[in-house]
Amino acid sequence: MKLERKVSLSKYTTIRVGGVADFIAYPKDFEDVKECIRISQWEDMPLFVLGRGANTIFGDFRGMVINTKLLDDVKVKDLGYGLEVTAQAGVSLNTLVELGLRENLEGIYKLAGFPATVGGAIAMNAGAFGYEISNHLKSVKFMLYNGEVVQEHRENLEFSYRRSPFPEKGIVLEAVFFFPKVDYPIYQEYESIRLKRKKTQPVQMPTAGSTFKNPPSHSAGRLLEEVGMKGYKLGNIAFSEKHANFLVNLGKASFEEVIKIIDVAKRRVLEEFGVELEEEVRLIESSSPYGWKVCGA
């Protein structure tokens, strides 16, 4: 297993903001993931599991980042009325989207344009246009923090809006999906979704995706726009002119600038509307609630 020390994390996120991690590991199989857990126990440090780095902004992380890009095996079984797909955590979500387009499969095409892995999409319960990745999930294979590998059926796992049991419950290793075939053409709707993203989101700029979750009965983007955050700039970070809920890196934005602009946005919305925004983007640093300490047995 490849293991690097003192690694700059900016190139590992879609927004290109990042401090330094003590370690970054590239497990090539599930036994390597177990070895990462062992190392975290020996060194008494937290773990953070990273896919393609969407919805993630790093400061300095005094721990180990597990990069899943080498866990990329995919198996497809045609059941006639749909496809059963088994995908490891590091598989690009776009691989499933492209499969959906080729085979005219229900739902998954709505996640077109998400720069995510299967593991990351499950952990965030990624969704758009009324669809969530958990909709067609059959089971998840994951590793507990004692190194045990467990496979749970979807009905035994609790998913909700942008929430899943992971990584608290364990590290996602592999997922099994069933995507039904549909008898109507999906490509036109896919094209409509793709063009809408291009028109309304800053897809050509370094961004982490949606900054805040939509509060009940509200649109985070609309609230932010109404308090003047659309296009608001602080140093090298700004809320996009296209969509007020998307942060964009204007150059060499720092983690500290990200924290400051997020605080400004939350304060303005709270003062104006009495609504407390909750981050959808994960802000990762040594003092953050993310990263999981693994205690010895």
C-alpha positions as CSV (number, residue, x, y, z in Angstrom):
1,M,0.0,0.0,0.0
2,K,1.3,3.4,-0.9
3,L,1.6,5.8,2.1
4,E,2.7,9.4,1.8
5,R,3.6,11.8,4.6
6,K,3.0,15.5,5.0
7,V,0.8,15.9,1.9
8,S,-0.8,19.1,0.6
9,L,-4.5,18.4,0.2
10,S,-5.5,21.2,-2.2
11,K,-5.2,19.0,-5.3
12,Y,-7.4,16.4,-3.8
13,T,-10.6,18.5,-3.6
14,T,-12.7,20.0,-6.3
15,I,-12.5,23.5,-4.8
16,R,-8.7,23.2,-4.7
17,V,-8.4,24.4,-1.0
18,G,-6.4,22.4,1.4
19,G,-3.9,22.4,4.2
20,V,-1.5,19.5,5.0
21,A,-2.3,16.0,6.1
22,D,0.1,14.0,8.2
23,F,-0.5,10.9,6.1
24,I,-2.4,9.9,2.9
25,A,-2.9,6.2,2.1
26,Y,-4.0,4.5,-1.2
27,P,-5.4,1.1,-0.2
28,K,-5.7,-1.3,-3.2
29,D,-7.9,-3.8,-1.4
30,F,-9.9,-4.3,1.7
31,E,-7.0,-5.7,3.7
32,D,-5.2,-2.4,3.1
33,V,-8.1,-0.5,4.6
34,K,-7.8,-2.7,7.7
35,E,-4.1,-1.8,7.8
36,C,-5.0,1.9,7.7
37,I,-7.2,1.3,10.8
38,R,-4.4,-0.4,12.6
39,I,-2.0,2.4,11.8
40,S,-4.5,4.9,13.2
41,Q,-4.6,3.0,16.4
42,W,-0.8,2.8,16.7
43,E,-0.4,6.5,16.0
44,D,-3.6,7.6,17.9
45,M,-4.8,9.7,15.1
46,P,-8.2,10.2,13.2
47,L,-9.0,8.8,9.8
48,F,-10.8,10.6,7.0
49,V,-12.1,8.7,3.9
50,L,-11.8,10.7,0.7
51,G,-13.3,10.0,-2.7
52,R,-13.0,12.7,-5.5
53,G,-13.1,15.5,-3.0
54,A,-16.4,17.2,-3.8
55,N,-18.3,18.6,-0.8
56,T,-14.9,18.7,1.1
57,I,-12.7,21.6,2.1
58,F,-9.5,20.9,4.1
59,G,-7.5,22.8,6.6
60,D,-4.6,21.1,8.2
61,F,-5.5,17.5,9.2
62,R,-3.4,15.8,11.9
63,G,-4.4,12.4,10.9
64,M,-4.6,9.9,7.9
65,V,-6.6,10.5,4.8
66,I,-7.6,7.3,3.0
67,N,-7.9,7.9,-0.7
68,T,-10.2,5.2,-2.3
69,K,-9.3,5.7,-5.9
70,L,-7.7,2.3,-6.3
71,L,-10.8,0.5,-5.0
72,D,-12.4,0.7,-8.5
73,D,-13.8,-2.7,-9.3
74,V,-17.3,-2.9,-11.0
75,K,-19.4,-6.0,-11.7
76,V,-22.6,-5.8,-13.7
77,K,-25.3,-8.6,-13.9
78,D,-28.2,-8.2,-16.4
79,L,-31.4,-9.6,-14.8
80,G,-33.5,-8.8,-17.9
81,Y,-35.7,-6.2,-16.3
82,G,-32.8,-4.3,-14.8
83,L,-29.1,-4.4,-13.9
84,E,-27.6,-5.5,-10.6
85,V,-24.4,-3.5,-10.2
86,T,-21.7,-4.1,-7.6
87,A,-19.3,-1.2,-7.3
88,Q,-16.3,-0.6,-4.9
89,A,-16.1,2.6,-3.0
90,G,-13.6,4.3,-5.3
91,V,-15.6,3.9,-8.5
92,S,-16.6,7.2,-10.2
93,L,-20.3,8.0,-9.8
94,N,-20.1,9.0,-13.5
95,T,-19.5,5.3,-14.3
96,L,-22.9,4.5,-13.0
97,V,-24.5,7.5,-14.8
98,E,-23.0,6.4,-18.1
99,L,-24.2,2.9,-17.6
100,G,-27.7,4.2,-16.9
101,L,-27.6,6.2,-20.1
102,R,-26.5,3.2,-22.2
103,E,-29.0,0.8,-20.7
104,N,-31.9,3.3,-20.2
105,L,-31.9,2.8,-16.4
106,E,-34.2,4.5,-13.9
107,G,-33.0,7.4,-11.8
108,I,-29.2,7.3,-11.7
109,Y,-28.8,9.6,-14.7
110,K,-30.2,12.5,-12.5
111,L,-26.8,12.5,-10.7
112,A,-25.0,13.5,-13.9
113,G,-22.2,15.9,-13.3
114,F,-21.5,14.9,-9.7
115,P,-17.7,14.7,-9.2
116,A,-18.1,11.9,-6.7
117,T,-17.2,8.3,-6.0
118,V,-19.7,5.6,-5.1
119,G,-18.5,5.6,-1.5
120,G,-18.7,9.3,-1.2
121,A,-22.1,9.5,-2.8
122,I,-23.4,6.9,-0.3
123,A,-21.8,8.6,2.7
124,M,-23.5,11.9,1.7
125,N,-26.7,10.2,0.3
126,A,-26.1,12.3,-2.8
127,G,-29.2,13.5,-4.5
128,A,-30.7,15.9,-7.1
129,F,-34.0,16.4,-8.9
130,G,-36.0,14.3,-6.5
131,Y,-33.6,11.3,-6.7
132,E,-31.1,10.0,-4.1
133,I,-28.4,7.4,-4.5
134,S,-30.0,5.3,-1.7
135,N,-33.2,4.9,-3.8
136,H,-31.7,1.9,-5.7
137,L,-29.3,0.7,-3.1
138,K,-29.6,-3.0,-2.2
139,S,-26.8,-3.4,0.3
140,V,-23.5,-1.9,1.6
141,K,-20.4,-3.7,2.5
142,F,-18.4,-1.7,5.1
143,M,-15.6,-2.2,7.6
144,L,-16.2,-1.6,11.3
145,Y,-13.4,0.3,13.1
146,N,-12.3,-3.0,14.7
147,G,-11.5,-4.3,11.2
148,E,-14.5,-6.5,10.8
149,V,-16.2,-6.5,7.4
150,V,-20.0,-6.4,7.5
151,Q,-22.7,-6.4,4.7
152,E,-26.1,-4.8,5.6
153,H,-29.2,-4.7,3.5
154,R,-30.6,-1.2,2.6
155,E,-33.7,-1.7,4.9
156,N,-31.4,-2.0,7.9
157,L,-29.6,1.3,7.1
158,E,-31.0,4.7,7.9
159,F,-30.7,7.3,5.1
160,S,-32.3,10.8,5.0
161,Y,-31.7,14.1,3.3
162,R,-27.9,14.3,2.8
163,R,-27.3,11.9,5.6
164,S,-26.3,8.3,6.0
165,P,-24.9,6.0,8.7
166,F,-21.4,6.4,7.3
167,P,-18.6,7.0,8.2
168,E,-19.8,6.8,11.9
169,K,-20.9,3.2,11.4
170,G,-17.8,2.2,9.4
171,I,-15.9,2.7,6.1
172,V,-17.8,2.0,2.9
173,L,-16.0,-0.7,0.9
174,E,-18.6,-1.7,-1.7
175,A,-22.2,-1.3,-2.6
176,V,-24.8,-3.4,-4.6
177,F,-27.5,-1.5,-6.6
178,F,-30.4,-2.6,-8.6
179,F,-31.4,-0.2,-11.4
180,P,-34.6,-1.1,-13.3
181,K,-34.8,-0.6,-17.0
182,V,-37.5,1.8,-18.1
183,D,-39.5,1.8,-21.3
184,Y,-39.3,5.5,-22.0
185,P,-36.2,7.4,-23.3
186,I,-34.2,9.1,-20.5
187,Y,-31.6,10.9,-22.7
188,Q,-33.7,14.0,-23.2
189,E,-34.2,14.5,-19.5
190,Y,-30.5,13.8,-18.9
191,E,-29.6,16.5,-21.4
192,S,-32.0,18.9,-19.8
193,I,-30.4,18.3,-16.4
194,R,-26.9,18.6,-17.7
195,L,-27.7,22.0,-19.5
196,K,-29.5,23.3,-16.4
197,R,-26.4,22.5,-14.2
198,K,-24.2,24.3,-16.8
199,K,-26.5,27.3,-16.9
200,T,-27.2,27.7,-13.1
201,Q,-24.0,26.3,-11.4
202,P,-20.3,27.4,-11.7
203,V,-19.3,24.0,-13.1
204,Q,-16.3,25.5,-14.9
205,M,-14.8,26.9,-11.7
206,P,-13.2,25.2,-8.6
207,T,-16.2,24.6,-6.3
208,A,-17.2,22.2,-3.6
209,G,-20.8,22.0,-4.7
210,S,-23.6,23.2,-2.5
211,T,-22.3,24.9,0.6
212,F,-25.4,24.6,2.8
213,K,-28.3,22.1,3.0
214,N,-31.8,23.4,2.1
215,P,-33.6,24.2,5.4
216,P,-37.1,22.8,5.7
217,S,-39.5,24.8,3.4
218,H,-36.6,27.0,2.2
219,S,-34.0,27.2,-0.5
220,A,-30.5,27.9,0.9
221,G,-29.6,29.6,-2.4
222,R,-32.6,31.9,-2.3
223,L,-32.0,32.9,1.3
224,L,-28.3,33.6,0.6
225,E,-29.2,35.7,-2.5
226,E,-31.7,37.8,-0.5
227,V,-29.1,38.7,2.1
228,G,-26.6,39.8,-0.6
229,M,-24.3,36.8,-0.6
230,K,-24.5,36.1,-4.4
231,G,-21.2,37.3,-5.8
232,Y,-20.0,38.2,-2.3
233,K,-16.2,38.0,-2.1
234,L,-13.8,37.7,0.8
235,G,-10.1,37.5,-0.3
236,N,-9.8,34.7,-2.8
237,I,-13.1,33.0,-2.0
238,A,-16.6,34.0,-3.2
239,F,-20.2,32.9,-3.5
240,S,-20.8,32.4,-7.2
241,E,-22.5,34.9,-9.4
242,K,-24.4,32.0,-10.9
243,H,-25.7,30.4,-7.7
244,A,-25.5,31.9,-4.3
245,N,-25.1,28.5,-2.5
246,F,-21.9,27.6,-4.4
247,L,-18.5,28.8,-3.1
248,V,-15.8,29.3,-5.8
249,N,-12.1,29.5,-5.4
250,L,-10.9,32.7,-7.2
251,G,-7.2,31.8,-7.0
252,K,-5.4,30.6,-3.9
253,A,-8.2,30.6,-1.4
254,S,-7.3,29.5,2.2
255,F,-9.3,27.4,4.6
256,E,-9.4,30.4,7.0
257,E,-11.1,32.5,4.2
258,V,-13.6,29.7,3.7
259,I,-14.5,29.7,7.4
260,K,-14.9,33.5,7.5
261,I,-17.2,33.7,4.5
262,I,-19.3,30.8,5.7
263,D,-19.7,32.6,9.1
264,V,-20.8,35.8,7.3
265,A,-23.4,34.0,5.3
266,K,-24.8,32.1,8.3
267,R,-24.9,35.2,10.4
268,R,-26.7,37.3,7.8
269,V,-29.4,34.6,7.1
270,L,-30.0,34.1,10.8
271,E,-30.3,37.8,11.5
272,E,-32.6,38.4,8.5
273,F,-34.8,35.3,8.5
274,G,-34.2,33.5,11.8
275,V,-33.0,30.5,9.9
276,E,-29.9,28.7,11.0
277,L,-28.1,27.2,7.9
278,E,-26.3,23.9,8.2
279,E,-23.3,23.1,6.1
280,E,-23.6,20.5,3.4
281,V,-19.9,20.9,2.6
282,R,-17.6,19.1,5.1
283,L,-15.0,21.4,6.7
284,I,-12.1,19.2,7.6
285,E,-9.4,20.1,10.0
286,S,-7.9,18.7,13.2
287,S,-10.4,20.4,15.4
288,S,-13.5,19.5,13.2
289,P,-16.0,16.8,14.1
290,Y,-15.0,14.8,11.0
291,G,-12.2,12.3,11.1
292,W,-12.8,9.2,13.3
293,K,-10.6,8.3,16.2
294,V,-10.2,4.5,16.3
295,C,-9.8,3.2,19.8
296,G,-7.9,0.0,20.5
297,A,-10.1,-3.0,21.5
